Amino acid sequence: MILNNNEVIELNRFDRVINRKGTDSAKWDYTKNIFGVDDVLPMWVADMDFPAPDEVIDALHARVDHGIFGYTMPGNETEKSIQRWLKKRHDWEIADNIITYTPGIVTALSIAIQAYTESDDKIVVQPPVYYPFFDMPKKHNREVLFNKLHLNKDNRYDIDFEDLEEKLADQKTKMFILCNPHNPSGRVWSKEELTKIGQLCIKHDVLIVSDDIHSDLLLFGNRYTPIASISEVIANQTITCIAPSKTFNLAGLQASAVLIGNDSLKRKFNSVLQLHGLTTINTLGAEAMKAAYTHGEIWLDELICYFEESVLFIENYLKEHLPSVKVIRPEASYLVWLDVRDLEIRDDELKNLLLNKGKLALHLGSTFGENGSGFLRMNFACSRESLKEGLVRLVKALN
Ligand SMILES: Cc1ncc(COP(=O)(O)O)c(C=O)c1O
């Protein structure tokens, strides 16, 4: 609480600025390794500058106090916490025994590629997109087909379904990796769009790997549809990846869940996990996951309100100070995609200006595929004060 003109004002928990330097934070302590400089404000990698919900921290304290950290297998209570969460937040009922746990979703993508595709098979992705979607298949010698998203006149990304079908129809295409909601565009795909995707994948016998890591962070009343919830046929050909890591800022604890309703697909996935010795997850990650899905709702609702205000703040600030930059309004998550093409600055020069003039570390859009060139991705999961500082630096760099 703070006192202001005799009024008592509740300080929003997300307004607290907490120093993360010196915690081996990838975002704050490794900018030198990643960007070559360390005196920059980091607004790049997708984690938040906020502590997790108190209930999660309390559960971790209690688990640490127990003092024994032997092998952990998330059990019935964790499964129930996920089932309740999906039902309550997304009206999605999932059956028992369909969950497999992995240390992360990038790990899950790698396992899925190994489990369900062969060398030289083709995998379809939709750039601009989270870069491991195309890096990981390439690392496994799979060919990547790019079904490019198109920015429409209302500043929203659309799917080119004709092109998608052409790529799915290729005899060598075995997998489609969907990002729902989509990173970096912030787009929440509609049920109609997902139904069309699902039908095309069924028609051409292509497995759907749906990365739904951002699905809890829904802004401005948008609703998330899990593609596997649309029909049994689609569910049978889909694996869905979810995690509390983005939602509750637990990425460092490395715990995520993969939902595979089709028994034979699940067996294949698990056998590749075992091949890598990935039969269990981190004890504290498992504890945090259960606590977050059980107790995190109120915290999350407050966070979403804070993010919505942050988006409006960004839009207003840039309209006033840098109107040539267009904000692609995120429908989910805390990453804003900025269209800076009107400035006509090459990507290497953008990088130089941001780092050396603005002292700001952002992801260049080209990281997410060639049609991301001329865009920037800014992580706004920080206090409003830090966000304002980031925007001041952005304007200084680009003006
Ligand atoms: C779409 C998407 N998938 C996966 C990840 C990373 O997941 P994990 O840390 O569980 O590997 C991110 C992180 O930004 C992401 O945006």
The ligand as an SDF file (V2000), in Angstrom:
LIG
                    3D

 16 16  0  0  0  0  0  0  0  0999 V2000
    5.5460  -21.4230  -28.6580 C   0  0  0  0  0  0  0  0  0  0  0  0
    6.5960  -21.7740  -27.6590 C   0  0  0  0  0  0  0  0  0  0  0  0
    6.8800  -23.0640  -27.4390 N   0  0  0  0  0  0  0  0  0  0  0  0
    7.8130  -23.4360  -26.5360 C   0  0  0  0  0  0  0  0  0  0  0  0
    8.5210  -22.4940  -25.8060 C   0  0  0  0  0  0  0  0  0  0  0  0
    9.5640  -22.9400  -24.8460 C   0  0  0  0  0  0  0  0  0  0  0  0
    9.0880  -23.9540  -24.0730 O   0  0  0  0  0  0  0  0  0  0  0  0
   10.0290  -24.7670  -23.0650 P   0  0  0  0  0  0  0  0  0  0  0  0
   10.7970  -23.7510  -22.2780 O   0  0  0  0  0  0  0  0  0  0  0  0
    9.0560  -25.5490  -22.2590 O   0  0  0  0  0  0  0  0  0  0  0  0
   10.9130  -25.6190  -23.8990 O   0  0  0  0  0  0  0  0  0  0  0  0
    8.2550  -21.1320  -26.0160 C   0  0  0  0  0  0  0  0  0  0  0  0
    9.0240  -20.1200  -25.3000 C   0  0  0  0  0  0  0  0  0  0  0  0
    9.0090  -18.9560  -25.5970 O   0  0  0  0  0  0  0  0  0  0  0  0
    7.2730  -20.7770  -26.9600 C   0  0  0  0  0  0  0  0  0  0  0  0
    6.9570  -19.4950  -27.1930 O   0  0  0  0  0  0  0  0  0  0  0  0
  1  2  1  0
  2  3  1  0
  2 15  2  0
  3  4  2  0
  4  5  1  0
  5  6  1  0
  5 12  2  0
  6  7  1  0
  7  8  1  0
  8  9  2  0
  8 10  1  0
  8 11  1  0
 12 13  1  0
 12 15  1  0
 13 14  2  0
 15 16  1  0
M  END
$$$$
